[in-house]
């Protein structure tokens, strides 16, 4: 398993600002910073990030860029904010790295903006769990959990958020919540975490770098214990596998569901994606191609299921009729006639 450092950075900083009345006061803004990724001493890319969980971000980036097929190929990821660099040491190098990184696709991603290779490469090989889905009440519970959460966005704005939920429990449980300047960075961080969760009974990582939602929360009956620090100063946490069932995973994002977001969700094996925003044409096409349930415009009790409706179990009884809305719809219908 790779060794990961603990290099979490402050998510916000304070600056002096002037409001509409000419009053001077302190405001919080996101602490965007550059993180240059080196793979075996070769500069690969610079990611603009808040720096919440940089090791997981780098791990997920390498996975979603399809540069590595197994987490076991990585020996260590060392992040040093004093120089703004992440050093990735692989066990045997990345085969054909020049060829794999020669082609770039400029995307809609803020905070990232490009992917290596062809955007649609290997999409047809993705197989999502056939019986996975979400109920309407679970969807509402998930959206309400996000609404109530204290976030960097509420205090400083200017960031995107992504979250991973487990719906196999009676109530959807948030496993991971990540905010970053770009939704792709937040998504890559979650991808890195998922990748680590499914590979072995032990998960070496920095204890402090794990999110408060409990990335290594043990289920009843499971045992876990802290391990001593390794020679290079990184600490480890040994725990039984969380045994995440992919059928129960739901991914949430505040950003729009573009083709790249849908592809990354499918690559992670997550069959249901919920967004506060909408979906693009290509995102819709990819979602239909892989059988992913894409739910957008999800706020309060409203949503639009763009694809994979067979994965969504509607429960009309959980929504109270909106008399004013029904009347407006009737007036619009009569006007069209």
C-alpha positions as CSV (number, residue, x, y, z in Angstrom):
1,X,0.0,0.0,0.0
2,X,1.2,3.5,-0.7
3,X,2.4,5.7,2.2
4,X,0.6,9.1,2.3
5,X,1.8,12.1,4.1
6,X,-0.5,14.5,6.1
7,X,-0.3,17.9,4.5
8,X,-3.7,19.4,5.0
9,X,-3.7,23.2,4.5
10,X,-6.0,25.9,5.8
11,X,-9.1,26.1,3.6
12,X,-9.7,29.9,4.0
13,X,-7.9,33.1,4.8
14,X,-9.0,36.5,5.8
15,X,-8.6,39.8,3.8
16,X,-9.7,43.4,4.2
17,X,-12.7,44.3,2.1
18,X,-15.1,47.3,1.7
19,X,-18.8,46.9,1.4
20,X,-21.5,48.9,-0.4
21,X,-21.6,51.4,2.5
22,X,-17.8,52.0,2.4
23,X,-17.3,50.1,5.6
24,X,-14.0,48.2,6.1
25,X,-14.3,44.7,7.5
26,X,-12.7,41.3,7.4
27,X,-14.0,38.6,5.0
28,X,-13.1,35.0,4.5
29,X,-12.1,33.8,1.0
30,X,-11.0,30.3,-0.2
31,X,-7.2,29.8,0.1
32,X,-6.5,28.6,-3.4
33,X,-3.0,27.3,-4.0
34,X,-0.9,25.6,-6.6
35,X,0.2,22.0,-6.2
36,X,2.7,20.7,-8.8
37,X,2.6,16.9,-9.2
38,X,5.8,15.1,-9.9
39,X,5.8,11.4,-10.8
40,X,9.1,9.7,-10.3
41,X,10.8,13.2,-10.4
42,X,9.0,14.0,-13.7
43,X,6.8,17.1,-13.6
44,X,3.3,16.0,-14.7
45,X,0.7,18.8,-13.9
46,X,-0.1,21.6,-11.6
47,X,-3.5,21.4,-9.8
48,X,-5.1,24.5,-8.3
49,X,-6.7,23.4,-5.0
50,X,-7.7,24.3,-1.5
51,X,-5.4,21.6,-0.2
52,X,-7.9,19.8,2.0
53,X,-6.7,16.3,1.3
54,X,-3.9,16.7,-1.3
55,X,-2.7,13.1,-1.2
56,X,-6.1,11.7,-2.0
57,X,-6.5,14.4,-4.7
58,X,-3.3,13.3,-6.4
59,X,-4.2,9.6,-6.0
60,X,-7.6,10.2,-7.6
61,X,-6.2,12.4,-10.3
62,X,-3.8,9.6,-11.4
63,X,-6.7,7.1,-11.3
64,X,-9.2,9.2,-13.2
65,X,-6.6,10.2,-15.8
66,X,-6.1,6.4,-16.4
67,X,-2.3,6.7,-15.8
68,X,-2.4,3.9,-13.2
69,X,-4.5,0.8,-13.0
70,X,-3.8,-0.2,-9.4
71,X,-3.1,1.6,-6.2
72,X,-0.4,-0.9,-5.5
73,X,1.7,0.6,-8.3
74,X,2.3,3.6,-6.0
75,X,5.0,3.4,-3.3
76,X,4.3,6.8,-1.7
77,X,2.8,10.3,-2.2
78,X,4.6,13.1,-0.3
79,X,3.1,16.6,-0.3
80,X,5.2,19.6,0.8
81,X,3.3,22.9,0.9
82,X,6.4,24.9,1.5
83,X,7.4,24.2,-2.1
84,X,3.9,23.5,-3.3
85,X,4.7,20.1,-4.7
86,X,3.5,16.5,-4.5
87,X,6.1,13.8,-5.1
88,X,4.7,10.5,-6.4
89,X,7.0,7.5,-6.2
90,X,5.9,4.5,-8.2
91,X,7.2,1.0,-7.8
92,X,8.0,0.3,-11.4
93,X,7.3,3.6,-13.3
94,X,4.4,4.4,-15.5
95,X,4.5,2.6,-18.8
96,X,4.4,4.8,-21.9
97,X,3.9,7.9,-19.8
98,X,5.0,10.2,-22.6
99,X,2.5,8.7,-25.0
100,X,-0.3,8.7,-22.4
101,X,0.2,12.4,-21.5
102,X,0.9,13.6,-25.1
103,X,-2.7,14.2,-25.9
104,X,-4.9,16.6,-24.0
105,X,-8.5,17.4,-24.1
106,X,-9.6,20.9,-22.8
107,X,-12.7,20.4,-20.7
108,X,-15.3,22.5,-18.9
109,X,-13.6,21.8,-15.6
110,X,-12.8,24.7,-13.4
111,X,-9.6,24.2,-11.4
112,X,-8.4,21.5,-13.7
113,X,-9.4,22.2,-17.3
114,X,-7.9,19.3,-19.2
115,X,-7.6,15.5,-19.3
116,X,-4.9,13.3,-20.8
117,X,-5.8,11.1,-23.7
118,X,-9.2,10.6,-25.3
119,X,-12.2,11.6,-23.2
120,X,-14.2,8.6,-24.3
121,X,-11.4,6.0,-24.1
122,X,-12.6,2.8,-22.3
123,X,-16.0,4.1,-21.5
124,X,-17.6,1.2,-23.3
125,X,-15.8,-1.2,-20.9
126,X,-17.5,0.3,-17.8
127,X,-20.0,-2.0,-16.1
128,X,-22.1,-0.5,-13.2
129,X,-24.0,-2.6,-10.7
130,X,-27.2,-3.6,-12.5
131,X,-29.5,-3.6,-9.4
132,X,-28.3,-0.4,-7.8
133,X,-30.6,2.6,-7.3
134,X,-32.1,5.2,-5.0
135,X,-35.5,5.9,-3.6
136,X,-37.2,9.3,-3.6
137,X,-37.1,9.6,0.2
138,X,-33.4,8.7,0.2
139,X,-32.8,11.4,-2.4
140,X,-34.6,14.0,-0.2
141,X,-32.6,12.9,2.9
142,X,-29.4,13.2,1.0
143,X,-30.1,16.7,-0.3
144,X,-31.2,17.8,3.2
145,X,-28.0,16.5,4.7
146,X,-26.0,18.7,2.3
147,X,-28.2,21.7,3.0
148,X,-27.6,21.5,6.7
149,X,-23.9,20.9,6.6
150,X,-21.5,23.6,7.7
151,X,-19.3,24.3,4.6
152,X,-16.5,26.5,3.3
153,X,-19.0,27.7,0.7
154,X,-21.3,29.2,3.4
155,X,-18.5,31.1,5.0
156,X,-16.3,32.0,2.0
157,X,-18.1,31.1,-1.2
158,X,-16.3,30.4,-4.5
159,X,-15.9,26.7,-4.1
160,X,-17.6,23.5,-5.3
161,X,-18.5,20.5,-3.1
162,X,-18.8,16.8,-3.7
163,X,-19.9,14.1,-1.4
164,X,-20.2,10.3,-1.3
165,X,-23.2,8.7,0.4
166,X,-24.0,5.1,1.4
167,X,-27.7,4.4,0.8
168,X,-27.5,0.7,1.9
169,X,-28.4,1.9,5.5
170,X,-31.9,2.8,6.7
171,X,-30.9,6.5,6.2
172,X,-28.3,7.7,3.7
173,X,-25.0,8.2,5.4
174,X,-22.4,10.7,4.3
175,X,-19.1,8.9,4.0
176,X,-17.0,11.7,2.6
177,X,-17.5,15.5,1.9
178,X,-14.9,17.4,0.0
179,X,-14.8,21.1,-1.1
180,X,-12.4,22.5,-3.6
181,X,-12.0,25.4,-6.1
182,X,-13.0,23.0,-8.9
183,X,-15.6,20.3,-8.8
184,X,-13.1,17.9,-10.6
185,X,-10.6,18.3,-7.8
186,X,-13.3,17.4,-5.2
187,X,-14.3,14.5,-7.3
188,X,-10.8,13.2,-7.8
189,X,-10.3,13.4,-4.0
190,X,-13.3,11.1,-3.5
191,X,-12.0,8.8,-6.2
192,X,-8.7,8.5,-4.4
193,X,-10.4,7.6,-1.2
194,X,-12.6,5.0,-2.8
195,X,-9.6,3.5,-4.5
196,X,-7.9,3.1,-1.2
197,X,-10.9,1.6,0.5
198,X,-11.3,-1.3,-1.8
199,X,-7.7,-2.6,-2.0
200,X,-6.7,-4.2,1.3
201,X,-7.7,-4.9,4.9
202,X,-5.2,-2.1,6.0
203,X,-5.3,1.5,4.9
204,X,-2.0,3.3,5.6
205,X,-2.6,7.0,5.6
206,X,-2.3,10.0,7.8
207,X,-4.9,9.9,10.5
208,X,-5.4,13.7,10.4
209,X,-5.9,13.8,6.7
210,X,-9.1,11.8,6.9
211,X,-12.4,13.8,6.8
212,X,-14.5,14.2,9.8
213,X,-17.3,12.1,8.3
214,X,-15.2,9.1,9.1
215,X,-13.5,7.6,6.0
216,X,-12.5,4.7,8.2
217,X,-15.5,4.5,10.4
218,X,-15.8,0.9,11.6
219,X,-19.1,-0.9,11.3
220,X,-20.4,-2.9,14.3
221,X,-18.3,-5.9,15.0
222,X,-15.2,-4.7,13.1
223,X,-11.9,-4.2,14.8
224,X,-9.3,-1.6,14.2
225,X,-6.2,-0.2,15.9
226,X,-3.7,2.6,15.4
227,X,-0.3,1.6,14.1
228,X,3.0,3.3,15.0
229,X,4.5,5.9,12.7
230,X,6.7,4.7,9.9
231,X,10.4,5.6,9.4
232,X,9.6,8.5,7.1
233,X,7.3,10.1,9.7
234,X,4.0,9.2,8.2
235,X,1.5,7.6,10.5
236,X,-0.8,4.7,9.7
237,X,-4.3,3.6,10.8
238,X,-5.0,-0.1,10.5
239,X,-8.7,-1.0,10.2
240,X,-10.9,-3.7,8.8
241,X,-12.2,-3.0,5.4
242,X,-15.3,-0.8,5.3
243,X,-16.8,-3.2,2.8
244,X,-18.5,-0.6,0.8
245,X,-21.1,-2.0,-1.5
246,X,-21.0,-0.2,-4.8
247,X,-24.8,-0.8,-5.2
248,X,-25.4,1.6,-2.3
249,X,-23.1,4.4,-3.3
250,X,-24.4,7.7,-4.5
251,X,-22.3,10.6,-5.6
252,X,-23.4,14.2,-5.0
253,X,-22.0,17.4,-6.6
254,X,-22.9,21.0,-6.6
255,X,-21.6,21.4,-10.2
256,X,-23.0,20.5,-13.5
257,X,-22.8,17.0,-14.8
258,X,-20.6,17.3,-17.9
259,X,-19.3,14.3,-19.8
260,X,-16.1,14.3,-17.8
261,X,-18.0,14.3,-14.5
262,X,-20.2,11.4,-15.6
263,X,-17.3,9.4,-16.9
264,X,-15.4,9.9,-13.6
265,X,-18.5,8.8,-11.7
266,X,-18.8,5.7,-13.8
267,X,-15.1,4.9,-13.5
268,X,-15.5,5.0,-9.7
269,X,-18.3,2.4,-10.1
270,X,-20.9,4.7,-8.6
271,X,-24.3,4.1,-10.3
272,X,-26.2,7.2,-9.1
273,X,-25.1,10.8,-9.4
274,X,-27.1,13.7,-7.9
275,X,-26.4,17.4,-8.8
276,X,-27.7,20.7,-7.7
277,X,-27.1,21.8,-11.2
278,X,-28.0,20.3,-14.6
279,X,-26.5,18.1,-17.3
280,X,-24.9,18.7,-20.7
281,X,-25.8,16.9,-23.9
282,X,-22.6,14.8,-23.9
283,X,-23.0,14.1,-20.2
284,X,-26.5,12.8,-20.9
285,X,-25.3,10.6,-23.8
286,X,-22.5,9.1,-21.6
287,X,-24.9,8.5,-18.7
288,X,-27.3,6.6,-21.0
289,X,-24.4,4.7,-22.6
290,X,-23.2,3.3,-19.2
291,X,-26.6,3.1,-17.5
292,X,-26.0,5.7,-14.9
293,X,-28.8,7.4,-13.1
294,X,-28.3,11.2,-13.4
295,X,-30.5,13.4,-11.2
296,X,-30.1,17.1,-11.5
297,X,-31.8,20.3,-10.3
298,X,-32.0,18.6,-6.9
299,X,-33.1,21.2,-4.4
300,X,-35.6,20.8,-1.6
301,X,-38.3,18.5,-3.0
302,X,-37.6,19.1,-6.6
303,X,-35.4,17.3,-9.1
304,X,-35.1,16.1,-12.7
305,X,-34.1,12.6,-13.5
306,X,-32.2,12.9,-16.9
307,X,-31.2,9.2,-17.4
308,X,-31.4,5.8,-15.7
309,X,-34.9,6.4,-14.4
310,X,-35.2,2.6,-13.8
311,X,-32.7,3.1,-10.9
312,X,-35.0,5.7,-9.2
313,X,-37.9,4.4,-7.1
314,X,-40.6,7.1,-7.0
315,X,-42.7,7.5,-3.9
316,X,-45.5,9.9,-4.6
317,X,-46.6,9.9,-1.0
318,X,-43.4,11.7,0.2
319,X,-44.3,14.8,-1.7
320,X,-47.2,17.0,-0.6
321,X,-49.2,18.5,-3.5
322,X,-48.3,22.1,-4.3
323,X,-51.6,23.8,-5.0
324,X,-50.0,27.0,-6.3
325,X,-47.7,25.1,-8.6
326,X,-50.5,22.9,-9.9
327,X,-52.6,26.0,-10.7
328,X,-49.7,27.6,-12.5
329,X,-49.2,24.5,-14.6
330,X,-52.9,24.4,-15.5
331,X,-52.7,28.1,-16.6
332,X,-49.7,27.3,-18.7
333,X,-51.4,24.3,-20.3
334,X,-54.5,26.4,-21.1
335,X,-52.3,29.1,-22.6
336,X,-50.7,26.6,-24.9
337,X,-54.0,25.3,-26.0
